[in-house]
C-alpha cells in the first residue's frame, strides 16, 4: 500500500464504499428503490467499519468516504457525533465537510426536540454540503413500559422557522432530497416558503403538513354520512399547537420534561460534568436564533427538477407552483371541507401537472371517488389506493388507456372492501374501461377465495398479486 499511487488508492476506496443509487431519485419504482438503497447503506457501514480499523493511515485517507452518508438512530449519539464532525486536523477539512446524506431517524421516548428544533442539535452547521436531508421523528415507549396505544396520542415535533431558514441558507442551491417524516410537523405556509428556496430539489416528502383550522365547524364523518370529513384528533405539539412567531422561539429548555433529566437522557449530575460542551451547545442555539433569516428572493415556488412529491395534505396553492418535471405524486386530505369541496381542491392542486403525472397515490383519510381524480390524469400508469379512503359507489365511467397497475392497501377495519373493489375492477376490465391494465397488487390484509380471483383475472389478461404482511 505504501507504494500504491494515491489516486489509485482513492479509487479503490471509492469502489469499496460506494452505495449504488444513494443519490438517485427516480420517479418510477420509488418505494422499491428507496428500500434497496437503505439495505445497501447498511451493508456499506460494515465495509467502512472494516476499513477504519485497518490502520490510522487508511482511516485518515478514507474519511472522505467514511462520512459521506450518516445515519443516526439514537439521540444519545448526536452530540458526540457533532463534536466529531467539527474536528479537523491542521491543513485538512472537517469530517462533516464530506457528509452528503444525513438521515436522522429517531424512534425514542426522549428525543429532546426542544433543543433539536433550532439547528437539528448542531448537525446542520456541522454538515454544510448536504444534498440529501432526512428528518424522521416518532415518540415510542421502551418495551419495559406497558402503554395502551388507544390512550396515548403521540406528539408531533414541530419544525421552527429558524430550522427551515438554516436549511434554506446552507443548502438552498444544492439540496436534492428533503424528508420531514413520521411525526415531524410543518405548517403549509412554512413548507411553501422553504420549497421556494430549494430550486434543486428532486424528491420531497412531508408526512405531517399542518392544515389551518377552519372558521366553521367541520363536517363530522359518520357511518351514515361517509362523505363528510373526519373529525380527527390533531394530536399535540412539542412545544405548541399553532404556527410560530419569532417571539415564540424561546431559548431551549434544559429540562423539557421536568424529570430531572436533560434532553440527552442523562442525569443532572452527568450534565454538570459536561460543563463547557453544554454551554457551547446553548450558545450555538442562541446564535442561530439571533442570526437566522430567509435568503433574499425566491418568492415563487419553481422546482424544475422535482419528480417525486409526497405530502400528507394537498392544498390548492400547489396548483400554482411550477413543477414541470413532476411524475410521482402521493397525498392525503385531512378533510375539514365537504366531499365536493375536497374534489375542487384536489383538482385545482393537480390541474397544472395533471398531464405529466405517471404515478399517483391517494392516502386519505377523507373518502372520495378515486375515479373522478384519475379521469383528469390521462398519463397515470400506476395507481395506489387505500380501501378506507374510497366511497363505496366509486366507479369508472370512461376509458382510461394508460393505467398499467393498481395497488390496493387494505385498512384493518375495511378488509371486506377489498373483495368489492376487486369485483368492480373485474367488471371495468370486462367492460373495456381499462384496456391496458396488466397487474393488481393487494398489499396485505385478508383475501378470500384467492385462487378463484386469480383465475378470473387471468382469463381477462390481468395478473393478481397478493403480498402478505
Beta strands, then each sheet from edge to edge (+ up, - down):
strand 1: 69-72
strand 2: 101-108
strand 3: 132-139
strand 4: 156-158
strand 5: 177-182
strand 6: 184-187
strand 7: 203-206
strand 8: 209-210
strand 9: 237-238
strand 10: 308-311
strand 11: 328-333
strand 12: 359-365
strand 13: 382-386
strand 14: 405-409
strand 15: 439-443
strand 16: 463-467
sheet 1: 1+ 2+ 3+ 5+ 7+ 10+ 11+ 12+ 13+ 14+ 15+ 16+
sheet 2: 8+ 6+ 4+ 9+
end
